[in-house]
Amino acid sequence: MGSKSSWIGVVFAVSLCVGPAHAGPAEDRAAADALFQEARALAKEGRHAEACPKFAASQKLDPRPGRLLALGDCYETAGQTASAWATFREAASAAQAAKDERRTEEAVRRAGELEPKLAKLVVEVAPEARVAGLVVKRNGKVVEAEVWGSVVPVDPGEQRIEVTAPGKKAWAEKVVAGEGAVTRVKVPALGDEVKVERVASAKEEGAGKSWALLAVGGGLALAGIGTGIGLLVAANGADEEADALDASMPDAACDPAHPEHAANKATCATLLSTLQRKDTFFNVGTGALVVGGVLAVGTVLYALWPAEKRTTTGLTFVPTVTTTFTGIAARGQF
């Protein structure tokens, strides 16, 4: 409908609102009149999405056939043909009850003009789909079972059908209801809902771990680190002792060709023994320190790693002795 004819409809509907006042609290009538005036101003500006709710609120506070005519006209202009058609029919009934022939004729005429333009929807629920507790909704509102299969006028546009039932998978579908057309939605039998039972994990974080293994690993780590530090300190001491012995002799006195070699032979032997002891302390201490560090890291990882994520856990300690290293080799999986 063109803007000119729409505005004429609004003006005509407004004129039909003038009539004998209905019984009701004066405050409600005053509020209804104020809402009506606001709605009329909004409709004049083309803001029907805001105007229609105010027309409806005005009618609720002070019901009159004329207010229904204005509301129906607002719905029609906004493209809500089914809402407009239903409102005009309601206006016709209200005007007829009030013996208002003029409003009755106008409401009947407007509803009749909309009849062929109505978008219609049929929600068909298959017999096998009609299980206990089945709920069918259209655009969030429940569609009663008595309406299933019936041709129902709806406002044109997208219609969302949602179906749920206890113990069944939910089903939904969107369709577009077109003006003057009948759209059908067939609700199928709902499938059974897949129940997923969550079994509580038998192992909580850190549960199921071998605390004895943690204690042994931690103890060996501390022992290895402590031993390593002690041996490195001893190696440093031996190095200082060797430096002192070397300083007490003439340069190169330990060389057999040196004139004073015989006089310093005992000191040279002590110096050699001290240097060997320093090397042993250094090599073993370094090895112990590395092993202790590896054990410490492994023990911490074992303690923090979630038990359920591990398939195999454990530490293997292998004593290792070589010409340059004495200590414990650790091998583990976390």
Salt bridges, closest charged atoms under 4 A:
ASP33 OD1 - ARG67 NH2 2.77
GLU38 OE1 - LYS54 NZ 3.19
GLU45 OE1 - ARG47 NH1 2.86
GLU50 OE1 - ARG47 NH2 2.87
ASP62 OD2 - ARG64 NE 3.13
ASP62 OD2 - ARG67 NH2 3.16
ASP73 OD1 - ARG110 NH2 2.61
GLU76 OE1 - ARG110 NH2 2.87
ASP100 OD2 - ARG103 NH1 2.13
GLU106 OE2 - ARG109 NH2 2.86
GLU106 OE2 - ARG110 NH1 3.53
GLU113 OE2 - ARG109 NH1 2.55
GLU124 OE2 - ARG184 NH1 2.71
GLU158 OE2 - LYS174 NZ 3.89
GLU162 OE2 - ARG160 NE 3.51
ASP192 OD1 - LYS168 NZ 2.62
ASP239 OD1 - LYS278 NZ 3.60
GLU241 OE1 - ARG277 NH2 2.94
ASP279 OD1 - LYS278 NZ 3.87
